[in-house]
Amino acid sequence: MKPEIVNPNDGLKNADRSKKKSSSRRRALSLLFALLALTSCSSWLPQVDFPWQQGEPVTTETALPAPTETPELSDESPAAPTPQAAPVELVLWLPAEMDPAGESQAAALLQARLSTFAETEGIDITIRLKSLSGSGGLLDVLTAASAAAPQALPDLILLPRRDLETAALKSLVTPLDPLTSIVDDEDWFPYALEMSLIQGVVYGIPFVGDPLALIARVAGENPPQADWQTIAAPGNTFLFPADDSQALLPLMLYLNFGGALSGSQPRASLDEETLVKMLSLLAEGRQNGSIPADVVQWQTYQQSWEAFLNDEASLTAAPLSLLLKEYAQAQEQPAALPTLLETSFTLSSGWVWALSAQDASRQALALNLAEYLVEPGFLSSWSEAFGRVPARLSALESWQNTTLRAPLLKQSLSARFLLGNEVMTSISPVLRSAVLAVLRDNVTPEEAAKQAMESLK
């Protein structure tokens, strides 16, 4: 309903009308008293139309008043209607790749979901798209807005888990413990539950994960049984980014060999014997040609993935999102695409919904929306179309791709959450240097491990 427009000159016109009306009343009363004084019989009195005896004004619902003759108002004007409040606007920040206005099936599913929620709740939802990371990214803009323009903060934001930790420690997002119990559901994968916690407090609602996967160029419905130790087997060619700043694969191999992290954050330490085992596996692959020299030049998994797709290797390690996007976009049959191998252990991180709204009513709406977006039915169809692993078991069980579903379930159930930011900041550079020393500089695994232990002291 459009708001009623009030003219400020109407008050002056009404005041003039009131003065004229009072004068008319005095003249009419004088005439009446004169007539009564002439006779005591009232039966012959003529009918007099008194100027104040008028019908109730008629109220019409129009957006703008029409320029017609205005009837006299009664002494008691009706109260002005209460303006209708504008719908609540809920602000949602998303990674740019999740744009609901895009042309993909995932975009259409998200757009429909958001529209249904907005219509049901009677609200407007405003989407702001940001880069996933870096300058102008979600965390960067959230930090800047919190300091300079708090009114520009989102009500709900989707963050990578590493950025959720930073945002929580800076008090940029709100703890969810007293506000929702959805993370108490038994439907979450174990690593996803760990993603929701910052120092034991729930700060996020898990959405999707991205485990590190072992992927083979093998056609057929029955992929070979393999595990991480096979990456150095003769006859294979294995690719990964050895110069990765997070040293994700070396860390995963270290933990897969039974390695532990001792000490307190951020000065965690490694077990030297297990570190030697991990480095020896990589050294073996380098010596027998399974791991080519090019790996020391790559810093991202996107680089090694592109080389893998160009038929430069039989095996690669990569975040599952890279493989799933190939399946989501492929026109070929699944058998023509790379195959996900089942492994007994891996590491995973992912994306989580976080709350920035400060007003209690907006917090409730934002949480309702987050819970609506992680409902298993929607999460299943959207995540498969988008190319990410859903954080809920029942959502993954409903995937239509039977080729991927079984290995993804095993992968997700065995995945362990990637370590916290402080530990990664301490451990990753040490592991990266040790791997490069072995693969690039031909340092022995024992010597590289010894140097790593020294650098952690």
C-alpha positions as CSV (number, residue, x, y, z in Angstrom):
1,M,0.0,0.0,0.0
2,K,1.4,3.4,-0.9
3,P,1.8,5.9,2.0
4,E,-0.8,8.6,2.3
5,I,0.5,12.0,1.3
6,V,-0.3,14.8,3.8
7,N,-0.6,18.5,2.5
8,P,0.7,20.9,5.2
9,N,-1.7,23.7,3.9
10,D,-4.8,21.7,4.8
11,G,-4.6,23.0,8.4
12,L,-4.9,26.7,7.3
13,K,-7.9,25.8,5.1
14,N,-9.7,24.1,8.0
15,A,-9.1,27.0,10.3
16,D,-10.9,29.4,7.8
17,R,-13.7,26.9,7.5
18,S,-14.1,26.8,11.3
19,K,-14.4,30.6,11.5
20,K,-17.0,30.7,8.8
21,K,-18.9,27.9,10.4
22,S,-19.0,29.6,13.8
23,S,-20.4,32.9,12.3
24,S,-23.1,30.9,10.5
25,R,-24.1,29.3,13.7
26,R,-24.5,32.6,15.5
27,R,-26.7,34.0,12.8
28,A,-28.9,30.9,12.8
29,L,-29.4,30.9,16.5
30,S,-30.4,34.6,16.5
31,L,-33.1,33.9,13.9
32,L,-34.4,30.9,15.9
33,F,-34.8,32.9,19.1
34,A,-36.6,35.7,17.3
35,L,-39.2,33.3,15.8
36,L,-39.8,31.7,19.2
37,A,-40.4,35.0,20.8
38,L,-43.2,35.8,18.3
39,T,-45.3,32.6,19.0
40,S,-45.6,29.7,21.4
41,C,-46.8,27.3,18.7
42,S,-44.1,25.5,17.0
43,S,-46.2,23.3,14.6
44,W,-46.0,25.8,11.7
45,L,-42.3,26.5,12.0
46,P,-40.6,26.0,8.7
47,Q,-37.9,23.3,8.3
48,V,-34.6,24.9,8.6
49,D,-31.4,23.3,7.2
50,F,-28.8,24.2,9.8
51,P,-25.4,24.5,8.3
52,W,-23.8,22.2,10.9
53,Q,-26.1,19.3,10.2
54,Q,-24.0,17.5,7.6
55,G,-23.3,13.8,6.9
56,E,-20.1,12.0,8.0
57,P,-17.2,12.6,5.5
58,V,-16.5,9.7,3.2
59,T,-12.9,8.3,3.4
60,T,-11.5,7.0,0.1
61,E,-8.4,4.9,-0.3
62,T,-6.4,6.7,-2.9
63,A,-2.7,7.2,-3.4
64,L,-3.1,10.9,-4.2
65,P,-6.1,13.3,-3.4
66,A,-8.2,14.2,-6.5
67,P,-8.7,17.9,-7.3
68,T,-12.5,17.9,-6.5
69,E,-14.7,20.0,-4.3
70,T,-14.0,19.3,-0.7
71,P,-17.1,18.9,1.6
72,E,-17.2,20.7,5.0
73,L,-15.6,18.7,7.8
74,S,-17.4,17.9,11.0
75,D,-16.2,19.4,14.3
76,E,-14.3,16.1,15.0
77,S,-12.1,15.2,12.0
78,P,-11.3,11.4,11.7
79,A,-7.8,10.4,12.8
80,A,-5.2,10.0,10.0
81,P,-4.5,6.4,9.1
82,T,-1.3,4.9,10.5
83,P,1.3,4.6,7.8
84,Q,2.2,1.0,7.0
85,A,5.7,0.0,8.0
86,A,8.1,-0.8,5.3
87,P,9.2,-4.5,5.1
88,V,12.2,-5.5,7.1
89,E,15.3,-5.7,4.9
90,L,17.6,-8.6,5.7
91,V,21.2,-8.2,4.3
92,L,23.0,-11.3,3.2
93,W,26.7,-11.4,2.1
94,L,27.8,-14.2,-0.2
95,P,30.9,-15.2,-2.1
96,A,30.6,-13.9,-5.7
97,E,30.6,-17.4,-7.1
98,M,27.3,-18.1,-5.3
99,D,25.5,-15.2,-7.1
100,P,21.8,-16.3,-7.1
101,A,21.2,-14.2,-10.2
102,G,23.6,-16.4,-12.2
103,E,22.5,-18.7,-15.0
104,S,23.5,-22.0,-13.5
105,Q,21.1,-24.6,-11.9
106,A,22.6,-23.9,-8.5
107,A,21.9,-20.2,-8.9
108,A,18.3,-20.9,-9.8
109,L,17.8,-23.2,-6.8
110,L,19.3,-20.6,-4.4
111,Q,17.2,-17.7,-5.9
112,A,14.0,-19.8,-5.5
113,R,14.9,-20.7,-1.9
114,L,15.6,-17.1,-0.9
115,S,12.4,-15.8,-2.7
116,T,10.3,-18.4,-0.8
117,F,11.7,-17.4,2.5
118,A,11.3,-13.7,1.8
119,E,7.7,-14.2,0.8
120,T,6.9,-16.4,3.7
121,E,8.4,-14.0,6.3
122,G,7.1,-10.8,4.5
123,I,10.6,-9.3,4.2
124,D,13.1,-8.1,1.6
125,I,16.4,-9.9,1.2
126,T,19.3,-7.8,-0.1
127,I,22.3,-9.8,-1.5
128,R,25.8,-8.3,-1.4
129,L,28.5,-10.3,-3.4
130,K,32.1,-10.2,-2.2
131,S,35.3,-11.9,-3.2
132,L,35.9,-15.0,-1.2
133,S,39.3,-13.8,0.2
134,G,41.9,-11.1,-0.2
135,S,41.5,-7.3,-0.5
136,G,37.8,-6.5,-0.9
137,G,36.9,-10.0,0.3
138,L,34.3,-11.0,2.8
139,L,36.5,-10.8,5.9
140,D,38.3,-7.7,4.7
141,V,35.1,-5.8,4.1
142,L,33.5,-7.1,7.3
143,T,36.4,-5.8,9.3
144,A,36.4,-2.4,7.6
145,A,32.6,-2.0,7.9
146,S,32.7,-2.9,11.6
147,A,35.1,-0.1,12.3
148,A,33.9,2.6,10.0
149,A,30.2,1.9,9.1
150,P,28.5,-0.5,11.5
151,Q,25.2,0.2,9.9
152,A,26.5,-1.4,6.7
153,L,27.2,-4.8,8.3
154,P,25.3,-7.8,7.0
155,D,22.8,-9.7,9.1
156,L,24.0,-13.1,7.8
157,I,27.3,-13.9,6.1
158,L,28.8,-17.0,4.6
159,L,32.5,-17.3,5.5
160,P,35.3,-19.8,4.9
161,R,36.1,-21.5,8.2
162,R,39.5,-19.8,8.5
163,D,37.9,-16.4,8.2
164,L,35.2,-17.3,10.7
165,E,37.9,-17.9,13.3
166,T,39.5,-14.5,12.6
167,A,36.1,-12.8,12.7
168,A,35.1,-14.5,16.0
169,L,38.3,-13.5,17.7
170,K,37.8,-9.9,16.6
171,S,34.1,-10.0,17.8
172,L,32.8,-9.3,14.3
173,V,30.3,-12.2,14.5
174,T,27.9,-13.3,17.3
175,P,28.2,-16.6,19.3
176,L,25.2,-18.8,18.5
177,D,25.1,-21.0,21.6
178,P,22.2,-19.2,23.3
179,L,20.4,-18.6,20.0
180,T,20.1,-21.9,18.2
181,S,20.6,-25.6,18.9
182,I,20.8,-26.8,15.3
183,V,24.4,-27.9,15.6
184,D,23.3,-30.4,18.2
185,D,21.6,-32.4,15.5
186,E,23.2,-35.8,14.8
187,D,23.1,-35.3,11.1
188,W,26.4,-33.4,10.7
189,F,29.7,-34.9,9.6
190,P,32.3,-34.9,12.4
191,Y,34.6,-32.4,10.7
192,A,31.6,-30.1,10.0
193,L,30.8,-30.0,13.7
194,E,34.4,-29.0,14.4
195,M,34.1,-26.2,11.8
196,S,31.3,-24.6,13.8
197,L,33.4,-24.2,17.0
198,I,35.9,-21.5,17.9
199,Q,37.6,-22.2,21.2
200,G,34.7,-24.5,22.2
201,V,32.0,-21.9,21.4
202,V,29.5,-22.3,18.5
203,Y,30.0,-19.4,16.0
204,G,28.8,-20.9,12.8
205,I,26.3,-23.2,11.1
206,P,28.1,-25.6,8.8
207,F,27.1,-25.4,5.1
208,V,29.5,-27.2,2.8
209,G,32.9,-28.9,3.1
210,D,35.9,-29.3,0.8
211,P,38.0,-32.3,1.8
212,L,41.4,-33.0,0.2
213,A,41.0,-35.9,-2.2
214,L,43.1,-38.5,-4.1
215,I,41.9,-38.4,-7.7
216,A,42.8,-40.8,-10.5
217,R,42.4,-40.7,-14.3
218,V,40.7,-44.1,-14.4
219,A,37.6,-44.8,-16.4
220,G,35.0,-47.3,-15.3
221,E,32.5,-47.9,-12.5
222,N,35.0,-49.8,-10.2
223,P,37.9,-47.5,-9.3
224,P,41.0,-49.2,-7.9
225,Q,41.5,-49.4,-4.2
226,A,44.2,-47.0,-3.2
227,D,45.4,-44.9,-0.3
228,W,47.9,-42.1,0.1
229,Q,50.9,-44.4,0.2
230,T,50.4,-45.3,-3.4
231,I,51.3,-41.8,-4.6
232,A,55.0,-42.9,-4.9
233,A,54.3,-46.3,-6.5
234,P,56.3,-47.0,-9.7
235,G,54.2,-46.5,-12.8
236,N,52.1,-43.7,-11.3
237,T,52.6,-40.0,-11.9
238,F,51.4,-37.9,-9.0
239,L,50.9,-34.1,-9.0
240,F,50.5,-31.7,-6.1
241,P,51.6,-28.1,-5.4
242,A,54.8,-28.6,-3.3
243,D,55.1,-24.9,-2.8
244,D,51.7,-24.6,-1.2
245,S,51.9,-22.1,1.6
246,Q,49.5,-24.2,3.8
247,A,51.5,-27.4,3.1
248,L,48.1,-29.2,3.1
249,L,49.2,-32.5,1.5
250,P,52.4,-32.8,3.7
251,L,50.3,-32.1,6.8
252,M,47.7,-34.7,5.8
253,L,50.4,-37.3,5.1
254,Y,52.1,-36.6,8.4
255,L,48.8,-37.1,10.3
256,N,47.9,-40.2,8.2
257,F,51.2,-41.8,9.3
258,G,50.1,-41.3,12.9
259,G,51.9,-38.1,13.5
260,A,50.7,-35.9,16.4
261,L,51.0,-32.3,17.3
262,S,52.4,-31.6,20.7
263,G,52.8,-28.4,22.7
264,S,50.4,-25.5,23.0
265,Q,49.1,-23.1,20.4
266,P,50.6,-21.4,18.6
267,R,54.0,-23.2,19.3
268,A,52.9,-26.7,18.4
269,S,55.6,-29.2,17.6
270,L,56.0,-32.2,15.3
271,D,57.2,-35.8,15.9
272,E,60.5,-36.1,14.1
273,E,60.3,-39.8,13.4
274,T,56.9,-39.5,11.7
275,L,58.1,-36.5,9.8
276,V,61.0,-38.6,8.4
277,K,58.4,-41.2,7.2
278,M,56.4,-38.6,5.4
279,L,59.4,-37.0,3.7
280,S,60.8,-40.4,2.8
281,L,57.6,-41.2,0.9
282,L,57.9,-38.0,-1.2
283,A,61.7,-38.6,-1.7
284,E,60.9,-42.1,-3.0
285,G,58.4,-40.7,-5.5
286,R,60.9,-38.1,-6.7
287,Q,63.6,-40.7,-7.1
288,N,61.6,-43.2,-9.1
289,G,59.9,-40.5,-11.3
290,S,56.4,-40.8,-9.8
291,I,56.6,-37.2,-8.6
292,P,57.9,-34.9,-11.4
293,A,60.2,-32.0,-10.9
294,D,57.4,-29.5,-11.9
295,V,55.6,-29.9,-8.6
296,V,58.1,-27.5,-6.8
297,Q,56.9,-24.7,-9.1
298,W,53.2,-24.9,-8.2
299,Q,51.8,-22.9,-5.3
300,T,48.1,-23.7,-5.7
301,Y,46.0,-26.7,-6.3
302,Q,44.4,-25.0,-9.3
303,Q,47.8,-25.1,-11.0
304,S,48.4,-28.8,-10.4
305,W,44.8,-29.6,-11.2
306,E,45.1,-28.0,-14.6
307,A,48.2,-30.0,-15.4
308,F,46.4,-33.1,-14.3
309,L,43.5,-32.3,-16.7
310,N,46.0,-31.9,-19.5
311,D,46.9,-35.6,-19.2
312,E,50.2,-34.9,-17.4
313,A,49.6,-37.4,-14.6
314,S,47.6,-40.5,-13.5
315,L,47.1,-39.3,-9.9
316,T,46.6,-35.9,-8.2
317,A,45.7,-34.5,-4.8
318,A,43.1,-31.7,-5.0
319,P,40.3,-30.2,-3.0
320,L,37.1,-32.1,-3.9
321,S,35.5,-28.9,-5.2
322,L,37.7,-29.0,-8.2
323,L,36.5,-32.5,-9.2
324,L,32.9,-31.8,-8.3
325,K,32.8,-28.7,-10.5
326,E,33.9,-30.9,-13.4
327,Y,31.0,-33.2,-12.7
328,A,28.5,-30.4,-12.3
329,Q,29.6,-28.8,-15.6
330,A,30.3,-31.9,-17.7
331,Q,28.4,-32.8,-20.7
332,E,30.0,-36.2,-21.0
333,Q,29.1,-39.3,-19.1
334,P,30.7,-39.6,-15.6
335,A,32.9,-42.5,-16.7
336,A,34.8,-40.0,-18.9
337,L,35.7,-37.9,-15.9
338,P,38.5,-38.4,-13.3
339,T,37.6,-40.8,-10.5
340,L,37.6,-40.1,-6.8
341,L,39.5,-42.8,-4.9
342,E,38.5,-43.9,-1.5
343,T,41.0,-43.1,1.2
344,S,41.0,-43.9,4.9
345,F,41.9,-40.4,6.1
346,T,41.9,-36.8,4.9
347,L,41.6,-33.2,6.0
348,S,38.7,-30.8,5.3
349,S,37.6,-27.3,5.8
350,G,34.6,-25.5,4.4
351,W,32.1,-22.7,4.6
352,V,29.9,-21.7,7.5
353,W,27.0,-19.3,8.1
354,A,27.8,-16.6,10.6
355,L,25.6,-14.0,12.3
356,S,26.5,-10.3,12.3
357,A,23.1,-8.8,13.2
358,Q,22.9,-7.1,16.6
359,D,19.2,-6.5,16.9
360,A,17.4,-9.4,18.5
361,S,14.6,-9.5,16.0
362,R,17.0,-9.4,13.1
363,Q,19.1,-12.1,14.7
364,A,16.1,-14.4,14.9
365,L,15.2,-13.8,11.2
366,A,18.8,-14.3,10.1
367,L,19.1,-17.5,12.0
368,N,15.8,-18.7,10.6
369,L,17.2,-18.1,7.1
370,A,20.5,-19.9,7.8
371,E,18.6,-22.9,9.2
372,Y,16.3,-22.8,6.1
373,L,19.4,-22.9,3.8
374,V,20.9,-26.0,5.6
375,E,17.7,-28.0,5.4
376,P,18.8,-31.4,4.1
377,G,16.5,-31.5,1.0
378,F,17.6,-28.1,-0.3
379,L,21.2,-28.6,0.7
380,S,21.3,-31.9,-1.2
381,S,20.1,-30.5,-4.5
382,W,22.0,-27.2,-4.3
383,S,25.3,-28.7,-3.2
384,E,25.3,-31.3,-6.0
385,A,24.5,-28.6,-8.6
386,F,27.1,-26.2,-7.2
387,G,29.9,-28.7,-6.7
388,R,30.5,-28.8,-3.0
389,V,30.1,-31.6,-0.4
390,P,27.1,-30.9,1.9
391,A,28.0,-30.7,5.6
392,R,25.1,-33.0,6.5
393,L,25.0,-36.8,6.1
394,S,21.3,-37.0,5.0
395,A,21.9,-34.3,2.3
396,L,24.8,-36.3,0.8
397,E,22.9,-39.5,1.0
398,S,20.3,-37.9,-1.3
399,W,22.7,-37.1,-4.1
400,Q,21.6,-38.4,-7.5
401,N,25.2,-39.2,-8.7
402,T,25.7,-42.7,-7.4
403,T,29.2,-42.9,-8.8
404,L,30.3,-40.2,-6.4
405,R,28.0,-40.7,-3.5
406,A,29.7,-43.8,-1.9
407,P,33.3,-42.5,-2.0
408,L,32.1,-39.1,-0.9
409,L,30.3,-40.6,2.1
410,K,33.4,-42.5,3.1
411,Q,35.6,-39.5,2.6
412,S,33.3,-37.2,4.6
413,L,33.0,-39.6,7.5
414,S,36.7,-40.1,7.8
415,A,37.7,-36.5,7.3
416,R,39.3,-34.5,10.1
417,F,38.9,-30.8,10.4
418,L,41.9,-28.8,9.2
419,L,43.8,-27.3,12.1
420,G,43.1,-23.9,13.6
421,N,44.7,-20.7,12.2
422,E,47.4,-20.4,14.8
423,V,48.6,-24.0,14.5
424,M,48.6,-23.7,10.7
425,T,50.6,-20.5,10.9
426,S,53.2,-22.2,13.0
427,I,53.4,-25.6,11.3
428,S,52.7,-24.9,7.6
429,P,55.9,-22.9,6.8
430,V,58.1,-25.6,8.5
431,L,56.5,-28.4,6.5
432,R,56.6,-26.5,3.2
433,S,60.4,-25.8,3.7
434,A,61.1,-29.4,4.5
435,V,59.2,-30.7,1.4
436,L,61.0,-28.2,-0.9
437,A,64.3,-29.2,0.7
438,V,63.7,-32.9,-0.2
439,L,62.1,-32.4,-3.7
440,R,64.0,-29.4,-5.0
441,D,67.3,-29.4,-3.1
442,N,67.9,-33.2,-2.7
443,V,68.3,-32.9,1.0
444,T,67.8,-36.3,2.8
445,P,64.5,-36.8,4.7
446,E,66.5,-37.2,7.9
447,E,68.4,-33.9,7.5
448,A,65.2,-32.0,6.4
449,A,63.3,-33.3,9.4
450,K,66.1,-32.3,11.7
451,Q,66.1,-28.8,10.3
452,A,62.3,-28.6,10.7
453,M,62.5,-29.6,14.3
454,E,65.2,-26.9,15.0
455,S,63.0,-24.2,13.4
456,L,60.1,-25.1,15.7
457,K,62.1,-24.5,18.9
